[in-house]
Amino acid sequence: MDGEVRLVPWGEDDFWLLRRANSPEMTEHLGGPESEEKLADRHRRYVELRVGRMYRVVLAEGEETAGSIGFWEREWRGGTVWETGWAVLPEFQGRGLAARAARAIVEEARAAGRHRWLHAFPKMTHSASGKVCERAGFTLLGPVDFEYPKGHWITCHDWRIELSGDVKG
């Protein structure tokens, strides 16, 4: 089906995607482009992530890489939850791919067990990411102050989806 995606685990050869997404346009809501050194550190963290996982978002038809998505642990409000975040390259935006990838990452986090909730924290001014959360089935809990990147406070929306009532967090 056109527009279907699959998630491919992040690998050593995927550094190019971080570079490609490191433009002012793509990082506008994330504090701006990062240095080559910070990108290399991020890539290493993605490759070595053992609790949670990063993925390339790949079009099922044609095998083109459209972006990235992942989930990882975060301490939040006295407990540990899964957090998710994504980036879709400009030429693939507006086609519903991020929402499809977000629904797929919900299933990956659910299968991983461990935590009851998966959260997303898009900047309040990033309405497209809010729409992704809504289309993927997340519930808006409201605004929160969030430190990202380190040392820079922004106001985000806290979106949450329940994975299972049987796990902690």
Protein Blocks (a to p, Z undefined) as FASTA:
>chain_A
ZZiacdddddfklmmmmmmmmcfklmmmnopaadfklmmmmmmmmmmomgdcddddddfb
hoiafbdcddddddeehiacddddddddfklgonlmmmmmmmmmmmmmmmngmiabdcdd
ddfklmmlmmmmmmnopacfbjcdddddehiacddddddddfbfkbgZZ
